[in-house]
């Protein structure tokens, strides 16, 4: 009997050494989140993959066809993250840092839209991808919350905007709304992880200006304005367009306007066009889907993004007409070696050349000089005419990309943003409000 017992004991010990550790039982309906500080059992990985299937909406209909909710791109990024978690030491440096992109501008950019907001969002997404972060897109607050519930402990930041997530309304009614985490709803989105995109020089984040992201360094010319400058870059896109040598381009001015309403006499004095077209054979073009009946201005009609860039690169001047403000197009133009005429809309009458008092179409460019940017009075037809003439005979030697608009600079800012210790910043703010007053928030 002793020998039988000894053999059985040895056999059991061998089994313990050979077999994997017991797998904890987890209810398929329990909230499965990822903990950055530990490895994951096979069962946990399986449940995470089921969560992703549920998020994507994968199911088989009565006809046997696989049906989803159109979230395949985000689900693919999720699966890539879970695959690296399942195989120890295969995750890229920043892959385990999740950034939820809860703004429709990201989706708009992927769909090819070219608004300033969409181009900005596209540059942020491109930067996160190049850096290796796991960027997951959500179309609304509900989707963002759903993604956060799966990757709660890995989520570094949630980037949203006012249109997608009404922070002011949610903050005011935070105890009644399913927006932010509170003492009674701790599993919702933490307000301190939400960064809001503000295209214009404004900020309405409940925690203050550090949590507001802007595309332009507004604080450089608005001393009292504070926000986090993330910026953007168009370098990768514009350098794909062939550079046209100056002597190969026609004497052509591209008018930056998609609407004929931008060209009304009360907005800009276009009295110079007839003279330049007749006396100097300078062509004027613009692209609009509207019917255009302005003498000496040719309408190129609707242009694709690439078509616009090619037409721009084949021009010698980009003429601003006051709107749209802070458009990315002048950066595109400069990258193609096309100077920009930047209309000055308001100024200090006593100090007309004090640029700090100017309001221009593109304030981010008002401190640049010829041959890159010509700042002119929007109502002074002679000044605009002279600027066009000077630009025509003063070529830019090659592409011009400001240092802050390069991909390299954009990557540095994006990396710094996501690696910021937002939890520590929030704790410091929380402690300050406790001591000195102010509306506090749930950590």
Order of alpha helices (4+ residues) and beta strands (2+ residues): alpha-alpha-beta-beta-alpha-beta-alpha-alpha-beta-alpha-beta-alpha-beta-beta-beta-alpha-beta-alpha-beta-beta-alpha-beta-alpha-beta-beta-beta-alpha-alpha-alpha
